[in-house]
Amino acid sequence: LVGGSVPVHDEIVLSTSLLNEIESFSSRDAVVVCGAGCILQNLDSHLAEKGFMVPLDLGAKGSCQIGGNIATNAGGLRLVRYGSLHGSVLGLEAVLADGTMLNNISSLRKDNTGYHLHQ
């Protein structure tokens, strides 16, 4: 069991379940843009229709959300073959605590501009 959703002291828990749409997919670049609340199985089914797959496969893929998978750097059954999830994430769009919007979504595999969020 995971205790990451249990608030301690003055923390809050946010639900991203309404951020569940798949915004775009480029078969040329093999890049998908989706919301943090997108269910892993829905995303994988959407890509399977186009002949692609998500390099992440979990036992809880019918209920886990891609935002939580990225936040925890989930490994899953395909970890050895495709590597960890942080290597597959090309960018993020997020709202910081002060209300500032951070947007570094890019379809480029190699991009040395902006924030380096992979460390």
Secondary structure in CASP SS format (residue, H / E / C, confidence):
PFRMAT SS
TARGET T0000
AUTHOR 0000-0000-0000
METHOD secondary structure of the structure
MODEL  1
L C 1.00
V C 1.00
G C 1.00
G C 1.00
S C 1.00
V C 1.00
P C 1.00
V C 1.00
H C 1.00
D C 1.00
E C 1.00
I C 1.00
V C 1.00
L C 1.00
S C 1.00
T C 1.00
S C 1.00
L C 1.00
L C 1.00
N C 1.00
E C 1.00
I E 1.00
E E 1.00
S E 1.00
F E 1.00
S E 1.00
S C 1.00
R C 1.00
D C 1.00
A C 1.00
V E 1.00
V E 1.00
V E 1.00
C E 1.00
G C 1.00
A C 1.00
G C 1.00
C C 1.00
I E 1.00
L H 1.00
Q H 1.00
N H 1.00
L H 1.00
D H 1.00
S H 1.00
H H 1.00
L H 1.00
A H 1.00
E C 1.00
K C 1.00
G C 1.00
F C 1.00
M C 1.00
V C 1.00
P C 1.00
L C 1.00
D C 1.00
L C 1.00
G C 1.00
A C 1.00
K C 1.00
G C 1.00
S C 1.00
C C 1.00
Q E 1.00
I H 1.00
G H 1.00
G H 1.00
N H 1.00
I H 1.00
A H 1.00
T H 1.00
N C 1.00
A C 1.00
G C 1.00
G C 1.00
L C 1.00
R C 1.00
L H 1.00
V H 1.00
R H 1.00
Y H 1.00
G C 1.00
S C 1.00
L H 1.00
H H 1.00
G H 1.00
S C 1.00
V C 1.00
L C 1.00
G C 1.00
L C 1.00
E E 1.00
A E 1.00
V E 1.00
L C 1.00
A C 1.00
D C 1.00
G C 1.00
T C 1.00
M E 1.00
L E 1.00
N E 1.00
N C 1.00
I C 1.00
S C 1.00
S C 1.00
L C 1.00
R C 1.00
K C 1.00
D C 1.00
N C 1.00
T C 1.00
G C 1.00
Y C 1.00
H C 1.00
L C 1.00
H C 1.00
Q C 1.00
END
